[in-house]
Amino acid sequence: MTNDEIGRYSRHLVLSDVGMAGQKALKNASVLVVGAGGLGSPCLLYLAAAGVGHLGIVDADVVDTSNLQRQIIHGTSTVGVSKCQSAKQRIQDINPLVQVRLYEEEFTSETALRILGDGFNDNKPKYDIVIDGSDNFPTKYLINDACEILGTTWVYSAILAFEGQLSVFNLDGMGPTYRDLLPTPPPPGDVPSCAEGGVLGVLPGTMGCLQATEAIKYLLGRREGLVSGRILVFDALKMKFSELGLSKDEERERITELIDYQGFCAGPKATTTTTNKASSSDTTAGGTGRTMDEAETDEETPLSSSSSFQNLEPKECLDKLVNGWTPWVLDVRLQTEHEIVALPFTDKVSPHRTVRVTDIPKEGDVLVYCKAGVRGKKACTRLMELGVAGDRLYNLDGGIMKWRNDVDSSMPKY
């Protein structure tokens, strides 16, 4: 190590469990962080500050002002910039000695094995450990299966409202995995996304720091205290930690190939296909196949398009309204979301999970809307199952956020 590095990490070096050998191990190590959002932000900051020499970042999204409440690696100066570039800029401001590799692409079955196996040079053909900063079931199963195929350890976390979970999976290729916690995903819609349930802004900071702690311990060779074979549960409201035991299912067949994870998590009606290509909460996180950790722009896994209700683009809807269309307007978000922003001509608010026939008139057209259009589709499907004629139902395609983009930019964005 150079004199500058010794000075930078002098307090680390006096720790008996780190020392010069441990600091060199961190400098030579490589960590892949999937998602530069709420979980990835604190994790990346502390890994860089600790002197981890090689960081890979996977994220296809760009920084939005709505991220800044919890995604602390980003700032107002990087709004509109890719999250990968924004994160790299901040990392190099903290520690210019860190080498950063960016993957500004979706983490999918086609890209996962390539990314995980990329490494930084011929001597390190794959990442030493992977951090899960994702917000959804498909990505978590994908991380799990790709790490099992490559024998890579990964640090899991999931968050919702005031609760977070943490574990270290596939420790040294032998420990319990995410499939031992959840062999199959819960039915779509059973677990609310963070877009519906919200998340305490500091919670991803707490859980991301815990993930960084586990990664650093792993890289230092301190295996005995890692959260492997157990799930750490943090209740921020009660300020209480608890644990659940987790054992490996020795009879489960080892994962040897990646599949269609969107289809796998969509339920038994979905068609699941396999792929051999070397290649995108869990009890608290649900959502889309993106790598963000709070699903602020997406809501949940899309439904099939087999239903007979109609989808209206915002401009098409506006034209119909201007020409005399007078539908009953139903907001199927939470009341707290409605209070942030709503269509001014809304007649009723009823969350999509509990919408009832009595929420709408017995006759006439009904315009249904939510944040991004997905919950609206589910509400229309539910109303049809309850006997409402599909030709009465109109879902606002893209939800109120698309209405904001296409019709009224003065509306608040959340």
DAFENNOR-V624159 format. One record per residue. N is the residue number from 0. OMEGA is omega in whole degrees, -180 to 180 (999 if undefined). BURIAL is b if it has 24 or more other ideal C-beta (glycine too) atoms within 12 Angstrom, else e. Layout:
((N	OMEGA	BURIAL) (N	OMEGA	BURIAL))
This chain:
((0	178	b) (1	178	e) (2	179	e) (3	179	e) (4	179	e) (5	178	e) (6	-178	e) (7	-174	b) (8	-175	b) (9	-180	e) (10	174	e) (11	-171	b) (12	-179	e) (13	174	e) (14	-177	e) (15	-180	e) (16	177	e) (17	179	b) (18	-179	e) (19	-179	e) (20	-180	e) (21	180	b) (22	176	b) (23	178	e) (24	177	b) (25	-179	b) (26	-178	b) (27	-174	b) (28	176	b) (29	-179	b) (30	175	b) (31	178	b) (32	-179	b) (33	-178	b) (34	179	b) (35	-179	b) (36	-175	b) (37	178	b) (38	-177	b) (39	-176	b) (40	-180	b) (41	-180	b) (42	179	b) (43	-179	b) (44	-177	b) (45	174	b) (46	178	b) (47	-179	b) (48	-180	b) (49	178	b) (50	173	b) (51	-166	b) (52	-175	b) (53	-180	b) (54	173	b) (55	-178	b) (56	177	b) (57	174	b) (58	-179	b) (59	-173	b) (60	175	b) (61	-178	b) (62	177	b) (63	-179	b) (64	180	e) (65	179	b) (66	-164	b) (67	178	e) (68	-176	b) (69	-177	b) (70	-163	b) (71	176	b) (72	-179	b) (73	179	b) (74	-178	e) (75	-179	e) (76	-179	e) (77	175	b) (78	-177	e) (79	178	e) (80	177	b) (81	-179	b) (82	177	b) (83	-179	b) (84	179	b) (85	-180	b) (86	180	b) (87	180	b) (88	-179	b) (89	179	b) (90	-178	b) (91	173	e) (92	178	e) (93	-174	b) (94	-179	b) (95	-180	e) (96	-179	b) (97	172	b) (98	-176	b) (99	176	b) (100	-175	b) (101	175	b) (102	-178	b) (103	-175	b) (104	177	b) (105	176	b) (106	-173	b) (107	177	b) (108	-179	b) (109	-175	b) (110	-168	b) (111	-176	b) (112	176	b) (113	-178	b) (114	-179	b) (115	-178	b) (116	-174	b) (117	-179	b) (118	-177	b) (119	178	b) (120	-176	e) (121	-180	e) (122	179	e) (123	-174	e) (124	176	e) (125	-179	b) (126	-179	b) (127	-178	b) (128	-178	b) (129	176	b) (130	179	b) (131	174	b) (132	-175	b) (133	-175	b) (134	-167	b) (135	-178	b) (136	-177	b) (137	-178	b) (138	180	b) (139	176	b) (140	179	b) (141	176	b) (142	-179	b) (143	-174	b) (144	178	b) (145	178	b) (146	178	b) (147	179	b) (148	-177	b) (149	-179	b) (150	-175	b) (151	175	b) (152	176	b) (153	-177	b) (154	-175	b) (155	167	b) (156	175	b) (157	-176	b) (158	172	b) (159	178	b) (160	-178	b) (161	-173	b) (162	175	b) (163	177	b) (164	-178	b) (165	171	b) (166	172	b) (167	-175	b) (168	176	b) (169	-177	b) (170	-179	b) (171	177	e) (172	-174	e) (173	-174	e) (174	176	b) (175	-178	b) (176	179	b) (177	179	b) (178	172	b) (179	175	b) (180	180	b) (181	-180	b) (182	176	e) (183	-180	e) (184	175	b) (185	179	e) (186	179	e) (187	178	b) (188	-179	b) (189	-180	e) (190	-180	b) (191	174	b) (192	177	b) (193	175	b) (194	178	b) (195	-172	b) (196	-179	b) (197	178	b) (198	175	b) (199	-171	b) (200	-178	b) (201	-176	e) (202	177	b) (203	175	b) (204	178	b) (205	-175	b) (206	178	b) (207	176	b) (208	177	b) (209	176	b) (210	178	b) (211	178	b) (212	-180	b) (213	180	b) (214	-180	b) (215	177	b) (216	179	b) (217	-178	b) (218	177	b) (219	179	b) (220	-180	e) (221	-174	e) (222	-167	e) (223	-178	e) (224	-178	e) (225	-180	b) (226	177	b) (227	-176	b) (228	177	b) (229	177	b) (230	176	b) (231	-178	b) (232	-180	b) (233	176	b) (234	-176	e) (235	-178	e) (236	179	e) (237	-175	e) (238	-174	e) (239	173	e) (240	173	e) (241	-177	e) (242	171	e) (243	178	e) (244	179	e) (245	179	b) (246	-179	e) (247	176	b) (248	-176	e) (249	-179	e) (250	-180	e) (251	178	e) (252	-180	e) (253	178	e) (254	-180	b) (255	179	e) (256	179	e) (257	-176	b) (258	173	b) (259	-173	b) (260	173	b) (261	178	b) (262	-179	b) (263	-177	b) (264	-179	b) (265	178	b) (266	-174	e) (267	180	e) (268	-177	e) (269	175	e) (270	-178	e) (271	179	e) (272	-180	e) (273	178	e) (274	176	b) (275	-178	e) (276	172	e) (277	-171	e) (278	999	b) (279	999	b) (280	999	b) (281	-169	b) (282	-179	b) (283	-178	b) (284	174	b) (285	177	b) (286	-177	b) (287	-178	b) (288	179	b) (289	179	b) (290	173	b) (291	-174	b) (292	176	b) (293	175	b) (294	-177	b) (295	-180	b) (296	177	b) (297	-176	b) (298	-179	b) (299	-179	b) (300	-175	b) (301	176	b) (302	173	b) (303	-175	e) (304	-175	e) (305	-177	e) (306	-172	b) (307	173	e) (308	-176	b) (309	174	b) (310	-180	b) (311	170	b) (312	-179	e) (313	-179	b) (314	177	e) (315	178	b) (316	180	b) (317	179	e) (318	-180	e) (319	-180	e) (320	179	b) (321	-178	e) (322	171	e) (323	179	e) (324	-178	e) (325	-180	e) (326	166	b) (327	-173	b) (328	-175	b) (329	175	b) (330	-176	b) (331	172	b) (332	174	b) (333	179	b) (334	179	e) (335	177	e) (336	180	b) (337	-179	b) (338	178	e) (339	-179	e) (340	-179	b) (341	171	b) (342	-174	b) (343	-179	e) (344	178	e) (345	179	b) (346	-175	b) (347	174	b) (348	178	b) (349	-178	b) (350	-171	b) (351	-178	b) (352	-175	b) (353	-178	e) (354	-176	b) (355	178	e) (356	-179	e) (357	178	e) (358	-177	b) (359	177	b) (360	-180	e) (361	-179	e) (362	175	e) (363	-179	e) (364	179	b) (365	175	b) (366	-178	b) (367	177	b) (368	177	b) (369	-179	b) (370	-174	b) (371	174	b) (372	-175	b) (373	178	b) (374	176	b) (375	177	b) (376	-179	b) (377	179	b) (378	178	b) (379	179	b) (380	179	b) (381	180	b) (382	177	b) (383	178	b) (384	179	e) (385	173	e) (386	179	e) (387	-180	b) (388	-177	e) (389	-178	b) (390	174	e) (391	-168	b) (392	178	b) (393	177	b) (394	178	b) (395	-176	b) (396	-178	b) (397	175	b) (398	-175	b) (399	177	b) (400	175	b) (401	174	b) (402	178	b) (403	-177	b) (404	-172	e) (405	-171	e) (406	-173	b) (407	-177	e) (408	179	e) (409	-180	e) (410	175	e) (411	176	e) (412	179	b) (413	999	b))
